[in-house]
Amino acid sequence: MVTIRFNLHTISSYIEDVFAVKLVSYLPLFVQPFCPCGPFALFIPAPMQKILVIDDDPIICTSLKKLLQSENCEVIVAPDGQAGLDAAQSLRPGLIICDWLMPNLDGLEVCRRVKEDPALATTFFILLSAKGQEVADRVMGLDTGADDFLTKPVDLNELKARVRAGLRLHELSQDLQQQKQLLEDELMEAAEYVKSLLPPALADPVKIDSRFIPSRQLGGDCFDYYWLDPDYLLIYLLDVSGHGLGAALPSISVQNVLRSQSLPDVNFYQPSSVLKALNETFQMNDQNDKYFTIWYGVYNQTKRQLMYASAGHPPGILVTQPGRIDSVQQLRTPNLPVGMMPEAQFSSNRHKIPPGSCLYIFSDGAYEAFDYSTQQLDNEVWGLDEFATLLASYKKSTDLDKILMEVEDCRGKSTFPDDLSLLRLYFK
């Protein structure tokens, strides 16, 4: 029962203005006074629960309808399985009582189809079974999706008690679904915010394309690229341990620190210096046991030189001649992930970038989630080397979505259980 409080003068004026009638004659029908001095409480009854009875016996239908109406429920009857299924799909009742043995579409098939319909996922389903039916049949009914059983002839008190319990479970399931939907909507909104923080594609003088696929609505991957000055391009990709909100929040924090260059006394042109400062700032003991891997590079376009460092992250894959699998070089440095050890030291390296080269930077979700259930003994296992060879086989103009589709085929799965980020830099 929902209670809404009004001021008497306000509701009276509204009804008289809109409907051109005097409230005095009709007020007792709608409101109940809770205070003699003026305010009223308007009682709006909660909607009646719908119960659908499916049985080819009209006497049982009539009896159950009369009985359940006394429980303040709206009862609808259907004379056969197909009519009952149609009524269930259109009315979406909170509870269904269905006879097992019916011509054409029996109760078991009705139950199966109801449970397959997402719109009826919370509907409580009671099967009516004949006296003496085997235990194996009941097991079959439960496996099909039935929530409860009643044996004919039905004990009326037992029926009403089971119906009340079933409707309570239906209401609880609906509440859970609504809360789940609210949570998913909020996570989706947060995921859109995270995506909005990622940089747009670059076209010149270095062409950069990217893809970001979180394993859930939120992911722990994050990347960025921007010019430190007209000659130096910064690129990094990090992967926080874990998935979901707990991984997304630290990744955003690291991105904000790097984007604002708020690390004190740090030369952002020197990858090893940046990783050392990040390690001191984001120790896992202070970050809910979260650590992260990162690949960080700074490209000098005048000298065509890339300075880079990686911390527990997959190597950058440099393809000097896109389309040739023998032109692959892996760019990595032997450093621990950021946040694991306070006293960890970090090293960096340099590499000359030939014109026309492609550099791929990615998270481990691109190759680690191999589906071994589909693996044949005479096939190669999908891993980093195979992924690097695949990247090298593509021309610089190949769309990244096509690459990801082939990754799915090679992995044997159509979804990515881990976060996946992929950057491609083309050096003209």
C-alpha positions in Angstrom: 0.0 0.0 0.0 1.4 3.4 -1.0 0.6 6.5 1.0 0.8 10.0 -0.5 0.1 13.0 1.6 -1.7 16.1 0.3 -3.0 19.4 1.5 -6.8 19.3 1.4 -7.1 22.8 -0.2 -4.6 21.8 -3.0 -6.3 18.6 -4.0 -9.7 20.1 -3.8 -8.8 23.0 -6.1 -7.1 20.7 -8.6 -10.1 18.4 -8.9 -12.6 21.2 -9.1 -10.6 23.0 -11.8 -9.8 20.0 -14.0 -13.0 18.0 -13.7 -15.5 20.8 -12.9 -16.9 18.9 -9.9 -17.1 19.6 -6.2 -14.7 17.5 -4.2 -17.1 17.3 -1.2 -19.3 14.7 -2.9 -16.4 12.5 -4.1 -13.6 12.9 -1.5 -14.7 10.0 0.8 -14.3 7.6 -2.2 -10.6 8.4 -2.6 -9.2 9.7 0.6 -9.1 8.7 4.2 -8.5 11.4 6.9 -5.6 10.9 9.2 -5.9 14.2 10.9 -9.1 16.2 11.7 -7.4 19.5 11.0 -7.0 19.3 7.2 -4.4 17.1 5.5 -5.5 13.8 4.1 -3.7 10.5 3.2 -4.5 9.1 -0.3 -4.3 5.3 -0.3 -3.4 3.7 -3.6 -3.7 -0.1 -3.5 -0.7 -2.1 -4.8 -1.4 -3.7 -8.2 -2.9 -7.2 -8.0 -0.7 -10.1 -8.7 -1.6 -12.1 -11.9 -2.0 -15.8 -11.8 -2.4 -17.9 -14.9 -4.2 -21.3 -14.6 -3.7 -23.7 -17.6 -5.8 -26.8 -17.5 -8.0 -28.6 -20.1 -10.5 -29.5 -17.3 -13.0 -26.6 -17.0 -14.1 -27.7 -13.6 -10.5 -27.4 -12.2 -10.1 -24.0 -14.0 -13.2 -22.6 -12.4 -12.5 -24.0 -9.0 -8.9 -22.6 -8.9 -10.0 -19.3 -10.2 -12.7 -18.9 -7.5 -10.2 -20.0 -4.8 -7.4 -17.8 -5.8 -9.5 -14.7 -6.3 -10.1 -14.8 -2.6 -6.3 -14.2 -2.2 -6.6 -10.8 -3.8 -5.2 -12.0 -7.1 -6.2 -11.5 -10.7 -6.8 -15.0 -12.1 -6.7 -15.8 -15.8 -7.6 -19.3 -17.1 -6.5 -21.0 -20.3 -8.1 -24.2 -21.7 -4.9 -25.7 -23.3 -1.2 -25.4 -23.5 -0.9 -23.2 -26.5 -3.6 -20.7 -25.2 -1.8 -20.7 -21.9 1.5 -20.0 -23.5 0.0 -17.1 -25.5 -1.6 -15.7 -22.4 1.7 -15.9 -20.5 3.6 -14.0 -23.1 1.0 -11.3 -23.3 0.1 -10.9 -19.6 3.4 -11.8 -17.9 1.8 -13.3 -14.8 3.7 -13.6 -11.5 2.7 -17.3 -11.1 1.5 -20.1 -13.5 -0.3 -23.2 -12.4 -0.2 -25.7 -15.3 -1.5 -29.2 -15.7 1.1 -31.7 -16.8 -1.1 -33.9 -19.0 -2.8 -32.0 -21.8 -3.3 -32.7 -25.5 -1.0 -31.2 -28.1 1.2 -29.0 -25.9 1.6 -30.6 -22.5 2.6 -28.9 -19.3 6.3 -29.9 -19.6 6.6 -28.2 -22.9 4.8 -25.1 -21.7 7.2 -24.9 -18.8 10.2 -25.2 -21.0 9.0 -22.4 -23.3 8.1 -20.1 -20.4 11.5 -20.6 -18.9 13.2 -19.8 -22.2 11.4 -16.5 -22.5 13.6 -13.7 -20.8 10.4 -11.7 -20.2 9.0 -14.5 -18.0 12.3 -15.3 -16.2 10.8 -14.4 -12.7 7.5 -16.2 -13.2 7.0 -18.9 -10.6 5.8 -22.1 -12.3 3.8 -24.8 -10.6 3.1 -28.1 -12.3 0.0 -30.1 -11.5 0.8 -33.8 -11.6 -1.5 -36.9 -11.4 -1.5 -38.9 -8.2 1.1 -41.7 -8.4 3.3 -40.1 -11.0 6.8 -41.4 -10.8 9.7 -39.6 -9.1 11.6 -39.7 -12.4 8.8 -37.5 -13.9 9.1 -35.0 -11.1 12.9 -34.9 -11.6 12.3 -34.3 -15.3 9.9 -31.4 -14.5 12.4 -29.8 -12.2 15.1 -30.1 -14.8 12.8 -28.5 -17.3 12.4 -25.5 -15.0 9.4 -26.1 -12.9 9.6 -24.4 -9.5 7.1 -26.5 -7.6 4.7 -29.4 -7.9 1.2 -30.1 -6.7 -0.5 -33.5 -6.8 -4.2 -33.9 -7.8 -6.5 -33.9 -6.1 -5.2 -30.6 -4.7 -5.4 -29.8 -1.1 -6.8 -26.2 -1.0 -4.9 -25.0 2.0 -1.6 -26.4 0.6 -2.4 -24.7 -2.8 -2.9 -21.3 -1.2 0.2 -21.6 0.9 2.3 -22.6 -2.1 0.9 -19.8 -4.2 1.7 -17.2 -1.6 5.2 -18.5 -1.3 5.6 -18.5 -5.1 4.4 -15.0 -5.4 6.8 -13.9 -2.7 9.7 -15.5 -4.6 8.5 -13.8 -7.8 8.5 -10.4 -6.1 12.0 -11.0 -4.7 13.2 -12.1 -8.1 11.8 -9.0 -9.7 13.4 -6.8 -7.1 16.7 -8.5 -7.8 16.4 -8.1 -11.5 15.6 -4.4 -11.1 18.6 -3.8 -8.8 20.8 -5.8 -11.2 19.6 -3.6 -14.1 20.2 -0.4 -12.2 23.7 -1.6 -11.4 24.4 -2.6 -15.0 23.2 0.8 -16.2 25.5 2.6 -13.8 28.4 0.4 -14.8 27.7 1.0 -18.4 27.6 4.8 -17.8 30.9 4.5 -16.0 32.3 2.5 -18.9 31.3 5.2 -21.3 33.1 7.7 -19.1 36.3 5.6 -19.1 36.1 5.4 -22.9 35.7 9.1 -23.2 39.1 9.5 -21.4 40.8 7.6 -24.2 42.5 9.6 -26.9 41.2 10.0 -30.4 43.1 8.6 -33.4 46.1 10.5 -34.8 46.8 10.9 -38.5 50.0 12.9 -38.8 53.0 12.7 -38.6 52.6 9.4 -36.8 49.3 7.6 -37.6 47.8 5.9 -34.5 44.7 3.7 -34.4 43.4 2.0 -31.2 40.8 -0.5 -29.9 39.6 -1.0 -26.4 37.5 -4.0 -25.4 36.8 -4.4 -21.6 36.0 -7.9 -20.4 33.1 -6.5 -18.4 31.4 -3.1 -18.5 34.6 -1.8 -16.9 38.1 -2.8 -17.5 41.6 -2.3 -16.0 43.3 -1.4 -19.3 44.2 2.2 -20.1 46.3 3.9 -22.7 47.2 7.4 -23.9 49.4 9.2 -26.4 50.2 12.8 -27.0 53.0 15.1 -28.0 55.2 16.2 -25.1 56.5 18.9 -27.5 56.6 19.2 -31.3 59.4 16.6 -31.6 58.5 14.0 -28.9 55.5 11.7 -28.9 54.6 9.9 -25.7 52.8 6.5 -25.9 51.9 4.2 -23.1 49.5 1.3 -22.3 48.9 -0.1 -18.8 47.0 -3.1 -17.5 45.8 -3.1 -13.8 45.5 -6.6 -12.2 41.9 -7.9 -12.0 38.8 -6.7 -13.8 35.8 -4.5 -13.3 35.4 -1.4 -11.1 38.3 -2.4 -8.8 40.7 -2.4 -11.8 39.2 0.6 -13.6 39.6 3.1 -10.8 43.4 2.7 -10.4 43.9 2.8 -14.1 42.1 6.1 -14.3 44.2 7.4 -11.4 47.4 6.5 -13.2 46.2 8.1 -16.4 45.4 11.3 -14.6 48.8 11.4 -13.0 50.6 10.9 -16.3 48.3 13.2 -18.3 48.8 16.0 -15.8 52.5 15.2 -15.3 52.0 15.6 -11.6 54.8 13.2 -10.5 57.4 15.5 -8.8 60.9 15.7 -10.1 60.3 13.3 -13.0 61.6 13.6 -16.5 58.7 12.4 -18.7 61.1 12.0 -21.6 62.9 9.2 -19.7 60.7 6.0 -19.5 62.8 4.4 -16.7 62.4 7.6 -14.6 58.6 7.6 -15.1 58.3 3.9 -14.1 60.4 4.4 -11.0 58.2 7.3 -9.9 55.0 5.4 -10.6 56.3 2.4 -8.6 56.9 4.7 -5.6 53.5 6.3 -5.9 51.3 3.3 -6.5 52.6 0.5 -4.2 50.1 -2.3 -4.1 50.0 -2.3 -0.3 48.4 1.1 -0.5 46.2 0.3 -3.6 44.0 -2.6 -2.3 46.7 -5.1 -3.5 46.4 -3.8 -7.1 49.5 -3.7 -9.3 49.8 -2.9 -13.0 52.0 -3.7 -16.0 52.9 -0.9 -18.4 54.7 -0.3 -21.7 55.9 3.3 -21.9 57.7 4.9 -24.9 58.8 8.3 -26.1 59.4 8.7 -29.9 61.7 11.4 -31.2 60.5 12.0 -34.8 63.6 14.1 -35.8 66.0 11.3 -34.9 63.4 8.5 -35.6 64.4 7.1 -32.3 62.2 5.3 -29.8 63.1 5.2 -26.1 61.0 2.7 -24.2 60.6 0.6 -21.0 58.2 -2.1 -20.1 57.3 -3.3 -16.6 55.9 -6.9 -16.7 54.0 -6.0 -19.8 53.9 -7.8 -23.2 56.6 -6.4 -25.6 55.8 -3.9 -28.2 55.8 -5.6 -31.6 57.8 -3.7 -34.2 57.1 -4.8 -37.8 59.7 -3.1 -40.0 58.1 -4.4 -43.2 54.3 -4.8 -42.7 53.1 -7.9 -44.5 56.3 -9.9 -44.0 56.4 -12.2 -41.0 60.2 -12.3 -40.9 60.4 -8.5 -40.1 59.3 -8.8 -36.4 61.2 -7.4 -33.4 60.0 -7.5 -29.8 60.7 -4.4 -27.8 60.7 -5.0 -24.0 62.8 -4.5 -20.9 63.2 -6.9 -18.0 61.4 -5.0 -15.3 58.9 -6.0 -12.5 55.3 -4.8 -12.7 54.7 -1.5 -11.1 53.7 -1.6 -7.4 55.1 -5.0 -6.4 58.4 -4.0 -4.9 59.2 -0.6 -3.4 62.9 -0.9 -4.1 62.5 -2.1 -7.7 64.8 -0.6 -10.3 63.7 0.1 -13.9 65.7 0.2 -17.1 65.0 1.5 -20.6 66.2 0.9 -24.1 66.5 2.7 -27.5 65.5 1.6 -31.0 65.8 3.1 -34.4 62.5 3.2 -36.3 62.8 2.7 -40.1 60.3 4.5 -42.3 57.1 2.5 -43.0 57.3 0.5 -39.8 54.3 -0.4 -37.6 54.5 -0.7 -33.9 51.8 -2.7 -32.0 51.3 -2.2 -28.3 48.7 -4.4 -26.5 47.6 -6.0 -23.3 47.9 -9.7 -22.6 44.2 -10.3 -23.2 45.0 -10.5 -26.9 46.7 -13.8 -26.7 46.5 -15.4 -23.2 42.8 -16.5 -23.2 43.3 -19.5 -25.5 40.4 -22.0 -25.5 42.2 -25.4 -25.0 38.9 -27.3 -25.2 39.0 -26.6 -29.0 42.7 -27.4 -29.4 43.6 -30.3 -31.6 46.8 -32.2 -31.0 48.3 -31.3 -34.5 47.6 -27.6 -34.1 49.9 -25.0 -32.6 48.9 -23.4 -29.2 47.9 -19.7 -29.6 50.4 -17.5 -27.7 52.5 -14.3 -27.9 54.7 -15.6 -30.7 51.7 -16.6 -32.8 50.0 -13.3 -32.1 53.2 -11.4 -33.2 53.4 -13.4 -36.4 49.7 -12.6 -37.1 50.3 -8.9 -36.6 53.3 -9.0 -38.9 51.3 -10.6 -41.7 49.0 -7.6 -42.1 49.6 -4.5 -44.2 49.6 -1.1 -42.5 46.2 -0.3 -43.9 44.4 -3.4 -42.4 41.5 -2.4 -40.2 42.1 -3.3 -36.6 38.6 -4.8 -36.3 39.6 -7.4 -38.9 42.7 -8.2 -36.9 40.5 -8.7 -33.8 38.1 -10.9 -35.7 41.0 -13.2 -36.7 42.3 -13.2 -33.2 38.9 -14.5 -32.1 39.1 -17.3 -34.7 42.6 -18.3 -33.7 41.8 -18.3 -30.0 38.7 -20.4 -30.5 36.4 -18.0 -28.7 34.0 -15.3 -29.8 34.4 -13.2 -26.6 37.4 -11.9 -24.7 37.4 -13.0 -21.0 40.2 -10.5 -20.2 40.4 -6.8 -21.0 42.0 -6.2 -24.4 43.6 -3.0 -25.7 45.4 -2.7 -29.0 47.4 0.3 -30.4 49.0 0.5 -33.8 51.5 3.2 -34.7 52.5 3.7 -38.3 55.7 5.7 -38.7 55.7 7.3 -42.1 
